[in-house]
Amino acid sequence: MKIPSRIFLISLCFGVSAHGADQPIAIKAPRMFDGKSNALVQNAVVIVQGDKIVEAGSNLPIPSGAQVIDLGDATLSPGFMDAHTHLTLDYSGDYNLRRLKEVDLNVSEQAIIATTHARATVEAGFTTVRDLGSRFVGSREFVDVALRNSINKGVIVGPRMLVATKGIGATGGHFDPTSGFRDFLFGRDPDYTDGIADGPDEIRKAVRFEVKNGADVIKAAVSGGVLSLADEVDTPQLTPAEMAALVDESHRLRKKVAVHCHGDQAAHEAIEAGVDSIEHGSFMKSETLTMMKRKGTFLTPTLMATEWIMNKLENYPPPLQAKAKAAATARSEMFRNALKLGVKISFGTDAAVFPHGQNAKEFKLMVDLGMTPIDALKAATANDAELLGIGQKVGTLEKGKLADVIAMPGDPTSDITATERVSFVMKEGKIIRRGAPGAQRTAESTTPPDVAAPVD
C-alpha cells in the first residue's frame, strides 16, 4: 500500500518507522546485553509488537510476516538511562558568558533550545532520563515539565523523562539562583516557589509546591557545589531537621529524593535521613559509603561532569577551578571505595555541564576506575530502572517490557567505548534513528547556544 506523502513526511520529521502497528518486528544481532545477565547473549533476537517486547533471547524463530531488522555486527541493549541530566540547560561553554546570558535569555527560547537537547540525548541511545533541576534565574516557569509532557504526547522527539522541577536548597546555598549576583538585581529574594526554603516547615511547603506543579522526583542541594561562587564545595547546607522534613514529605507523597552532595558530613546526614540517591559524593569517606551499602542508598557519581570541567579549567574563575580540582582529586578514590564496598551505583552524568548527547562517555570513566563493562552497562539499565522506580516497565530486554531497544557496533564488553557509537534507537516500538552516529541529524538537532544557570 502506498503511504500518503504527508504521513511519510510526518514519520521522517519525528524519526519513527512507518511499519503497521500490528506487524511484529524482529531485531537481530550477533550479541545482546539483556540488562540482567553477567554475559552477553549470542545470536540475539528481540521480537517487538506495538510498544512492547514479545520475546527476547538466542536463536528465536522469526514470526510469520514480521519485519526483520538485521543490524549486522552489533550488540543489542535495553535503552540506556541517565539518572542525572538537565535537558533544559547548557552550561558547557565559557562561564562568564553564561552568567551574562542568565539575565538575557527568554524562557521561551530556553524551551525551544531544550528540544534540541532532548533529541541529541535520545539519538545517543538514552531513552530514559531523570532530569534533576530546571532552574532558570528570574523565571518561575516549569520548562522541564513542559518538555516531559511534549515528549509524552509525541509533539517532539526525546527520552522518557522523570523531572524534579526546581531543586530545593537553602538561602545563599548552591541552588540559590541569585547567589553571586548583587542584592535585589532580580527585584526580590527567591522563596519556596523558586525552591529556596529555610526551616523544616518551609522545606515541606517547597516539596508540596513542586509536586503540585508536576515533579516526579525531589532534588535538593545538601552541600556546596563546584560551579557556584558563593559557597565552599563540601559544606553542609541543610540541617538534619530540614533533611528529615525533606525526606519525610517527599516519601509521604511517594516521590524519591535525590540530593546534590559533595561533602561527607552532609552525605552522612542525608543517608541517615533516608534519601534515595547521593549525586556526586566526591568527598564521601568509607564510613559513609558503608552506611550507604547498609541502607541501599544509590550513588550517582557523575564522573563526566568533573572530567569536562577539568579539561576546560581555563573557562572558569579561579575560585571554581580550586573547587573543581579538590573534587576531582577526591572523587576517584571515593568511587573505587564504593565499588569495593558494594554500594549500589547508578549511571548519571550531570549532562549540561558538558554538551548533551555525550552522555555515554561516562561508561569509559567508570570502567577506567575499576568497574567491569557489564556492571557499567547494568548501571545504565537495570540499576537506573530500580532507582527511578520504573523497573517493571524498562531496564531489561524481556517479555512484557516496553520496547526500548538500542544497538552499538561490536562488543561493548571488549571495548566499552562502543556505547558512544550507538547506531540504532527504538523507543516504545518506534524507530528514532538507524545508521551511523549523526547520519539522521537535521537542523533541529544542531548545537544550541550556551544557556546559563546555577549548576552542580
N, C-alpha and C positions, 0 to 999 in steps of 0.2 A: 504494500500500500504506500502510495506517495505521501510523504509528510508535508503538510502545508508549510510554505516558506516562512510564514510568520511564526509558527510554532517552532520550526527548526531554528530560527534566529533567536527566539527566547531561550532555547536549550543551549545554544552556543554562548549567549550572554551570561547565563548562570552556570556554565561549565558542567552541565549534567548530561547524562546519556539519554537517548530518546527511545530506549527499549520499552516494550509494553510492561505495564505494572505487574501483570500476572506471569510474565515469561521468566523462568528461572535463569540465573546467571551462574556459570561455573568458572571460577577464577583458579588458574593453575600456575604453579611454580615448583621448582625443584626442592624448595625448602620452606618451612613455615615456623615462626615463633608463635605459639598459641597463647602466650601471656601467662602460662602457669607452669609449664614443664621446664626441666633443667637442661633439656637438649632440644635441638631443632627437629621438627617432624619432616621426614623425607617424602618426596613425591606428593606434594601437598595439593589438596583441592578444597576450596571453600565454595559451598553452594548457597546462593542468595536468592531469596524470593521476596519481592516487595522491599520492606525496610529491615528484614530480619535474616539472620543466618539460619539456614535449614539444616546444614551439616557441615562439619569441618574435620578433615583428617587426611590420612595417607591412602592414595590409590582408590579414592572413592569413585563409584560409577557415575557417569555424567547423565543427568536426567534427560529423557527424550524431549527434544525441542528447545533445549537450553541454549542460551547464547554463551559461547565459550570464549573466555579471555585468557590466552596463554601469554604470560608475562616473561617468558624466556628465563635467562639465568638471574633469578631474583629470589628474594625471601619475603614471604607474606608475613604480616604482623597485624595485631589489633592497631587501630588508630592510636597514635601517641597522644599523651596528655601532658599538659604543663600546668602544674598546680600553683604557679606564681607568675602571672602576667599583668600588664597594664595596657590593654589594647587601645585605650582612648588617648594614650600619651606617647611621646617620643622625646626622651631626654638623653639621646646618644651623641649629640653634637657638642659644640662649644658651650660651656657652662654659662659664660657671661652673656652670650647672645640669647640663650634660652631665658635668662632672667628678664631680659628686655621684652621678649615675646610673651611672658606671663601676663603683662598688662596690655598687650596689643591684640592677641588672637581672639577673634569672636568665637563664642561657644558653638555656634552653628557650623563654623568652619572646622572646628575641632571634631565635631561629629562626622563630618564628611571625610576628613582625613582618617578617622578611626576605621572606616570601612576598608581602606587600603591595608591597614594593619591586620584586620581580620582575614582578609583574603590571603595575604602573604603567609600568615600563620597556618591556615588550613592547607594551603598548597604545599607547605613544608611537611605535611603529614600529621599535624596536630589537630585532631578532630574534636578535642575537648580541652577547655582551659578553665582554670579558676582565676578570675580576674580580681586582683586584690587591691582595688582602690582606683578611683577615677576623679581624684581631687583636681580642681582647676581653679586657681586663685581668682576671687572676685565673682565666681559663678556658683549658683545653687542647683543647677540642672543635673539630672541623673543620666549622663551620656552613656554610661555602661549599661544601664537598664534598657535604654532605647536601642542600643546596639544588639544586646541579647535578644530583645523582642523582635527586632527586624530580621535577625538571622532565623529565629524560630518560625517566623511567618513566611520565610522564603523570599523576603524582599531583597536581601543581599546575601552574598556567599561568605561564610565564616565558620569557625568552630562552634560547637556547643559551649555555652558559657554559663558558669556559675559566678555571680557578681557580688561584690562586697560594698558597692556604692562608695561612701566616703569613709576612709579609715578613721577610727576613733583614737584620739590622743589628748594629751594634756596641754593646757595653755603654755605656749612657748616651747613645746616639745617638737619632736621630729615631724609630726603631722600637722602642726600649726601652719597654715598656708601663708600667714602674714609674718612669720618669724624670719628676721633678716632684712625685712623692709622697714622703712621709717614708720613711726607710730601714726596710725589713722590714715595711712595712704589710701586705704580702700573704704574709708568712711566709717568703719565700725570694727570692733573686735569680733572674731569668729565665735560662734556658740555651738550648742549641740546640733543645730541644723547643718553645721559645717563639719560635724564630727568632733568638735573640740569641747571637752567636758571635764569638770573638776569635782571630785567627790562621788561617792557611790550612787547617790540618787541621780545626779546628772548623767553618769555613765549609763544607768538603766534607761534614762529618758532618750539618750542618743541611740542605744540599741533598738528601742521600740520605734523611734522615728525612722531608722534605716530599714527595718523590717517592713514597716508600713509602706515605705516607698520602693520596695522590691528587692531588698537584699536577700541573697541566697545563703550567704556566709557572712560572719562578722570578722572584720580585720581591725586590729589595734596596734599601736606602737607602744611597747612597754619599755623600750630603751632608746637611747640616742641612735642616730644614723650616720652613715658616711656622707651622703650628699645633702646635708642640711648644715647651715653655717653656725647656728646659734646654740649647739649642744655638743657635749662630748659623746663619742660613739658608743660607749658602754655604760653610761649612767642609767639607773632605773628612772622611769618617768611616770609610772603608776604606783600607788601604794598597794600593799596587799589587800586592803579593804576594797579599793577600786577594782583590783583584778578579780576578786571574788564576786563582786557585783556584775562585772562584765561577763564572766563565765556563767554564773547562775542565770542571769536574764536571757542570755543567748540560748543556753540549753533548754530553758523553760519554753522558749519559742521554737525549739527543735532546729536551731541553727548551730553549726560548728563554728569554732573560734580559731582563727589563725593570728599569730602575733609576730609582728616585726620585732626582732630581738637579736642584738649582737652581744650584750653583756651577760656575764654568768649569773650575777645576783638576780637580775630581772628574769632571766630564764628559769632559775630555780623557783622563784616565787610564782611564775606563770604556770609552770608544770604542776606545782603543788596545788594551784587553784583549779587545775583540770582542763587547760587549753588543749585543743586537738592537734595543733602543729606549731612548731617553732620555725620561723622563717629566718634564714641566715645562720644564726647561732655561732658566730665567729669565735667568741671567747669562752665558750662553754667548757667547763672542766670535767674530769672523769666522774666526779661525784654527781654532777648534774646530769650527765649522759646516762649514768647508771639508773638514776631516778626516771629518766625518760623511758629506758628499756622496761623498767618495772611497771610503769603506768601505761605503756603502749602509746606514748606520745610520738607523733611523727616529726622527723627532721626534714625540712625542705632547704637544702644547702645553698642554692642559687650561686653556684660556682662561677657561672658565665658572667654574672654581673661584675664580680670582683675582677675577673680576668680582663674584661673590656676596659674597666676604669684604669687598671694598672698599665695597660698598653696605650692609654690615651691620657696619661697623667698631666701632660702639659696643657690639656684643655680645662683643668680645674684649678681653683685658687689654692695657694699653699696650705691653708688650714685643712682643706678637704683632702689634699694629697697626703698629709700626715695621717689622717684618719684612715684613708684607704690602705696605706702601707701597713698600718698596725693590724687592720682587719685581715688583709691578705696573708700576713705572716702567721697569724693565729689560726686561720680557717683550715689550712691543710692538715695540721696536727689534730684539730678537732674532728675533722671528717674521718681521718684514719682511726681515731679512737672510737668514734661512733660505729664504724664497721666492725672493729674488734669486739665491741660490747654487744653487738646485735641490735642496735637501735633501728627502728623502722625508718627507712629512708624513702621519701617521695621525690619525684622529679619535678623541680621547679627552677626557673631561670631568672626571674625578675626582668623578663623581656620588656623593653622600653629603655632600660639602662643601655642596652645595645639594640641595634636595629631589629625590628620584627621580622620573623622568618628565619633567623639564625639560631633558633631555639635548640636545634639538635646538636650544636657544638658542646652542649652540656654533657652529652654522653661520654665523649673522649676525656673530658676533665675528670669525670667520676672514675673512669677506668684507669686513668693515669695515677689516681690517688689510691688505687688498690681494689676497686670494686670489679667483680667479674663482668664481662659483657652481658651475660644472661641476666645477672642481677640488676644491671643498669637498665636493660630493656624491661624487666619486671617493674622497676621503679616508675617508669613512664607509662605503664599499662595497668596491671592488676593492683599495684600498690597505690597509685593515684586514684584508681577507681574506689578502693577501700576508703582512702582518706576523704574523698569527696562524697562518699555515701551513695555511689551510683553503681556499685559492683554487680548488682542484679541486672543491669542493662548493658554495660560496656566493660572493657578491660581485658577480655579474653575472646578468642575465636572459638565459639562453641554454640551448639544448637540453642535457639531462642534469644540470643543476644542481638542487639542492634547491629546492622551490617556496616560497621566502621572497619574498613579493611584498607591497609596500605601495603606498598611493596617498595623494596630498596634493592639496588643491584648487589649481586654477590652474596657473601655470607657475613653478617654483622658480628658473629662470634669470633671471626678471624680478623676482621677489620671493622672496628666499631664506627669508623667514620662513614661507613655505608649509610648510616642513619641520616647523614647530611645530604644524601643524594636521592631522596625519595622520588620515585618515578610514576607512582600510581596512588591515587587517593580516592576512596569511596567513603561517603558518609551517609549512613542510613539508606544504603542501597543505591544512592545516586553517585555517579562518577563525576568528581570535581575536576580531576586532572589525570591525564595519561601521557607519558612521554618524559623526555629528559628535563631536568630542572630548568624552569624558565621558558619552556617550549610553548606553553599556552598563556603566558603573561600578556596582558593587554594594557591599555592606557590606564585602566582603573587600578592597577597594581604597581604603578611606578613609585619610586621612593618619595615620600612626602617631606615637607619641611619639618624642622625641629619644632616640637611642642613642649613647652616647659611646665614644670610643676614640682612641688616638694616630693622627694623620692626616697627610696630605701638606701 
